[in-house]
Amino acid sequence: MKPITILVGALGGDGGGVLCDWIVAAAHSQGLDVQATQIPGVAQRTGATTYYLEVVPSRGSHGTVLALNPAIGEVDVALATELLEAGRMIFNGFVTPDRTTLIASTHRVLAISERSAMGDGSFDVGRLLRAVKERSQAQILFDMDQAAEESGGVINAVLLGALAGSGRLPIPDAAFETAIREGGKAVDTNLAAFAFGRGHARGELEQAVREHRKRQTAAQGVEDLIARARRSFPAASLDVVEEGIRRLAAYQDRRYAALFLDRLAGIDAAIVREVARHLAVRMSYEDVIRVAQAKTSRERLERVRAEVRAKPHEPVGITEHFKPGNEEIAAMLPPKLARWLLAQPKFHFPMHLRSTTIWGFARLRLLAGLRWWRPYTWRYVEEQAQIEAWLGQIAAAQALSLDLAREIAEAARLIKGYGDTHKRGLGNYRRITDEIIAPALAGRMPARQAADAVANARVAALADPEGDALGRTLTAVAAAAGITTMRHAAE
């Protein structure tokens, strides 16, 4: 009988040793063999503070030889009292996508290197979360530090509750609770923290099951497209490509998902993953139909109830705020009629709609049901033309430099949202296209210099959506390349 392996990463003062003792006591109470190794470090992460346990999952297996230290790729459950500790375990190879359930708090305690940096030295949390989700088989992630504060306990009790809620150990909840009582330390508050962590973990797992079923449902009817993707694209890109297929089939229909694959056919294998990610997002652009779909989804209502901490019997009211104008209305009209409306003076009118009432919900569902009309709208025609132009630039850049092609693909990050947000992002994207990408593809700028220039311009545009930083960057790029920008020519 193979033991269940558990690795705990903790900071000094988080009670990792006590957590380890609780697990050992609970396992012994069930007649299970267990072995624990504690490696105390020093504070503030200048040394590792880790705990390793092996639990034999059945009684009567006495005499089983258990290891003292974790082996790379052979950890079943990883527990982390802070997000960067989870990152440490991933970096060291203990967390693997084919085996490990990762249970971690999402709060941050800055390391010394982060605190002592001259500027903002904090680690990129978004990058860390992506690594957590990509490199583990299952995840239970929430702010356990806040949960401990609200329940009056400490973070190790919340983490123990999350472990119990994960169902990875053959130990009943009562055994863990008994271990806390026998420990004799802040029993009532630690039991409350344990219950909080257990409930949250089970909620996370139920949500994961719902997401899995949703993905299975979304895959129905596109199995042949997924099989085609697996034959056509490298394995490293399939997670994104397959998700794009499911996303676009749900957004529009199967034919639209097939168009997604057709558009990827000419993309170099080295950059197909990046292009697929941005292409799927661009093809599922935000419009009134998409917004109505999102606002009436079950998942959104459940998320709102969780955020306001509403009890099952408590009603929740949601008021949606809209401010449609002629541009939003034109987006849903046929191209000829839309162009006429856009030529009129701009107007907006505010709307307040309660999506938790029957009438308000029905109005949004009516809009969400207009997917069939989307291909006939002005916005659809415009978006498809822009996507084709963007893909054409990527294809042309591939012949010059894959780095340039990749940066052109990444420039699509600027195009997002709807209304004024979309308009500003699209305007900045077009400036980068006109003043850097077009000259580079025409041979008036070296490909390597152009790749760096597109990256710098993108960062400037994201940092300052109003365009001032982008303007300064484009001026510097033009001066360095010895070309005249369109803005300078107009002046």
N, C-alpha and C positions, 0 to 999 in steps of 0.2 A: 504494500500500500504506500504510494508516494505521499510524502508529507505536503501540507499546504505551507508555502513559504511566504513570509510577511517581512517587509522591510519598512522601517519607520525612520523618517528624517525630521528632526526637530531642532528648534533653537533653544539655547539655554533659558531656563525658566518656563518653558512650555509644558513641562511635566511629562516628557517622553518616557522617563523611567517609571513613573507611576502608571502610565498607559500600558507599558509593557507588563508590569506586575498584574494589572487587572486582567489582561488577556491570559496570562499564565494561570492565574487563580481560577478564571472561568473555565479554561480547558481542563484543569485538574478536577474541578467539581463534576465534570462529565465523564471522568475516567479516561481522558485522552492523554496520550504522551505529548509533551511539549518541551522544547528547549529554547532558551533565550540567551542571546549574547548582547551585552550592552557595551558600546564604545563611546564613552563620554568625551566630548571635545571641549573647546573653550568658547567663550561667548563671542557674539557678533560674527560668526561664520569664518573666523580665521582658522578654524579646525572643524572637522565633521563631528556631528553629534548624531549617531545612528544606533539603531536597535534592530536586531535581526531575530526572528522567531521562526520555528518550524513546528507545525501542529499535525500530528497523525490523525487523519479524519475518522478513525473508527476505534472502538474499544478492542481490547484483546490483541493489540499489535505490539506488546511490550518487547523490548529488545531491538526495535528498529534503530538503526544507526542514523543519527541526525547531524547535520552540518553545523559548524560554528559560524560560518560566514556566508554571505550571499554569493551566488555565481551569476555572472553576466548572462542575461537572457533567461534566467530561471526563477524569476520572482513572480508569484501569483498575485499578491496584493501589495501595493506600495501606498504608504500613508505619509502625508507631508503636512506639517503645521503651518506652512507658509509657501507661497507660490514658487519662489525661487528655489526652495528645497526640492520641489517636484522637478524643476528644471535640472538641478544637480543630478538627481537620480537618472533622469533621461540621458543626460550628457555622459554619464558613466556607464550606460548600456544596460542598466538593470530593468528599465521599463521597456516592454516590447509590445508591438501591436497585435501579436498573435496569442498573447497570454495574460498580460498584466491588467488588473483593475486598479486604476489610480484614484485615490481618495485624497483630496487636497483642499486646503483653504485658499481662497483666491485673494486674500488680503496681502499686502506687502509690508515688510520691515526692511528698510534700506540697509544694504551691506556697507562696510566701511569705504570700499572703493566708490560706491555710489554717492556717499555723503561727502567724500573728500574731493570729488571732481570740481574743477573750477567753474564749469557750467552745469547744465542739466546732465548728470551722469546716470540717471535712473535707467534701469533695463527696460527694453521695449516689452511691455506687458502683452500687447497684442501678438507679438511674435512668440512669446512664451506660451500663451494660451493655444496658439495654433500648433505648436510642438506637442503640447500636452494632449490635444485631441487627435493628432495624427499618429503619435507614437505609442498610444496605449489602446488596449482592446475596448475598455469601457472606462467611463469617468464619472465620478461624483464630485462636483465642484461647487462650492458656495463659500461665502464669507463666514468662516467658523469663528473668527475672532469677534465679529459683531454678534453672532448667535450666542457665544459664551457670555458676552456682556449683557445681552437682553435676558438670558435665562438665569443670570446670577452665578453661573458656574465658571469653569475654566475650559480652555480650548481642548485639552486632552480628553475631557469627558464628551465633548461634542464629537470629536474624532472617533471615539469608541462607539458612540451611537451610530455614526455613519458606517463604521465597519459592521456593526450588527445589522443595520438596515440593508447592507449590500448583499447579505445572504451568502457570502463566500466562506463562512465558517460554520461547521455543524454544531453550533453552540446556541442555545435558546436565549432570548432576551433576558429571561429571569436570572440566568447564570451570571450575565454581565452585571445586572443590577445587584445581585448578591455580593459580587466581588467589590463593587463600589461601597456597599454598606460595611463589609468586613474591613475595608481599608480605613474606615473611620475618619476620613478627611472631608469636611464640608459635604456631608452625605446628601442632604436635601437639595442643595443647589447643583451638585454634580449629577444627581439623578434627573433633575429638570433639564440640565444641559444634555445628558445622554438621550433623553426622550426627544428633545428638539432635533439632535443630529440624526437619530434613527428615523424620525418622521420625514425629515427633509431628504434623506437618502432614498427612502422608499418612493417619495414623490418624484425624485430625479429618475429612478429606474422605471417608474410607470410612464414618465414622459418619454424616456428612451424607447420603451416598447411601442408607444403610440407613434413615435417618429419612424421606427422601423416598419411598422405596418403601413404608415403613410407612404414610405419609400417603395414598399412592395406594391401598393395600390398604384402609385405613379408609374411603376415599371410595367404594369399590365398594358398590353397593346403596343409596347415598344421593345419587346424582347429581341426582335430581329434587328432593330437599330443598335441595341447594346451589343449583340453578337457581331454586328458589322464593325462597330467601334473596336472591339477586342481583336479583330483580325487586322485592322488598319492602322492602329496607333500604338506607340510604345507603352509598355506596362506602367511606367512612371506617370503617364498622363491620364490613365483610364479613370481614376477617381474623379477628376474634374470633368472629363468628357462625358462619362456616364451620368454624373449629376446634372450636367448641362442638358442632356437628352431628357431626363425626367422633368427638369425645371421647365423646359420649353414646351413639352407635351402638356403639362398642367397649365402653363401660361396661355397657350393657344391651341395646338392640336398636334397630331402625329406628323403631319406633313411639314409643319414648322420645325419640329425636331429633326426631321430628315434634312431640311435645308441647312441646319446647323452643321451636320456632318459633311454635307456637300461643300460648304464654305471652308471647312478645315482641311479638305483633301490636298490642297496645294501648299500647305504650311510645312516648313521644315520640322523634322522630328525633334530637334533640339529646343524649339520654342513653342511647340504645339500646345503644351500645358498652359503656358501664360496666355497665349492667344485664345485658347478655348475658354479660359476663365472670363476674360473680358468680353469675348464674343457672346457668351451666354447671358452676361449681365446686360450688354447693349441690346440684344434681341428681346430681352424681357424688360424693356424700358417702362418707366413709371407713367401711366396715364390714368384717367378717371376710372377706367375699368379695373386696372390693377389695384388702385387705392381702395376701391369698393370691395374687391376680393379680400384684401388684407384686413380691412376694418370689420368684416363680418365673419372672419374665420373663428372657429372654436378655439384654436390655439391662442389667438390674441385675447379673447375674453378670459381664458384661464390665466394668462400671464398678468392681465390687469388685476384680476381678483387676488392673485398671489402677491402682487406689488403693494396693494392696499391692505393686504392681510385680512381679507373678508372671510368670515366663517361661512360654512356651507349654507346656513339658513339666512344669511344676511344679503339683502338685495344690493346690487351695485348699479349706479346710473352713470352712463358715459355720454358726454356731449361732444360732438364732433364740430370743429370749427373749419369752415371753408370760406374761400374768398375767390370764387371763379370770375374770370374776365373773358374778354373776347378771344384771347389766345387759348385759354383752356377749352372754351366752347368750340373754337375753330378746329382744335385738335381732333374732335370727334366728328367733324363734318367731311363730306367729300371734298377733294382738293379744290375744285372750281369754286364752290360756295365758301370754303374756308379762306381762300385768297381774297374774296370780296369782303368778308367780315374783318380780316386782318387789315384791310385798307381803311377801315373806319376808325374814328377816334377811340382811343383805349378807354375801357370802362371795367369796373369791378363792382361786385355787390356781395356783402358778407352774408353768410348763412350759418345758422346754428341748428344742428340736427342731432337728436338723441337716438343713438343707434341701439339703445337697450329698450326702446319702445317698439311695439308691433309696427306702427306706421313708419317710423324712422328706419328700422331694420329692413322692412320691405322695400323702401326706396333704394337703399344701398344694394340689396340683392338684385333689384331690377337692373341697376347699372352693371353689377358684376356679371350678369347674364348676357351682356352684349359682346362677348368674345367673338361671336360669329361676324359681327359688324366691323371689327378692328381692321381687317385687311383693306377695307374700302375707305378708310379715313385718311385725311391729309397727313396726320402725324405719322401713320404707318408708312406711307409713301416716302416722306422725308427721311425717316429713320433708316429705312432700307437703303436709300441712295447714299446716305452718309456712311453706313456700315460697309457697303461695297467699295466706296472710295478709300476708306481706312484699310480694308483688306488688300486693295490694290497697292497702297503705299507699302504695306508690310511685304507683299510679294516682290515688289521692285527693290526694296531694301535688302532682301535676302541675298540678292546677287552681289551686293556691295559689302555688307557686313551683317552678321547675325546679331551683333550687339546693337546696331542701329535698328534692325527689325524688331528686336525685343523692346527697345525704348519706345518705338512708335506704338507698339502694342500697349505698353504701360501708360502711354499718354491718354488712353481711353478712360483712365481713372477720373479724369476731369469732368467727364460727361455723366451726370448722375441727377437723380431727383426729377422734379418737374417744376413748372412755373418759373419764378425768377432764379431759383437755384440752378435749374437746368440751363436757362438762358445765359447766365454768367459763365458757367462751366464750359458750355459750347463755344462762347465767344473767346475764352482764353485758349481753348483747344485750337480754334481756327487761326488764332494769331501765331501759335507755335507751328502749325502746319504751313502757313504762308511764309513765315520768316526764317524757319529753320529746315523743316522737312522738305519742302518743295525745292529750295536751293540745293540741298544735299542730294536729292534724287536727280537733279539736273546737272550734277557734277561741279557745282560752284562752291562746294564745301567738302573737305575730306570726311569720309564716313566715320572715322574714329572721333574726330572733333564734333561732328554732328550728333553722334550718340551721346557724348558728354553734355552737349548743349541742350538736347531734348530733355535729358534727365534733370539738369539744373533748372530749366524752364518749368518743368512739371512740378518740381519741389517748390519753386517760387509761387506758382499759381495756386497750389494747394495751401500754402501758408498765408496767402493774401488773395482771397477770391475777388476782391475789387479790381485787381490787376496792376496796382502800382509796382509791387515787387517784380511782377512778370515783365513790366515795361522796362525796368532798369536792367533786368537780366538779358532781355532781347537786345537792348542797346549795346551791352557789353559783348554779347555774342557776335553781333554784326560788326563791331569794331575789330574784334579779334580775327574775324574771317575776312574782313575787307570787303563786305557786301553792303548794299544799301537796303534797309528794310522798307517795307511798304509804307510804314508810318513816316519815315524820313523822306521818302519820295513825295508823299502828299504834302509835307511841309515845304 
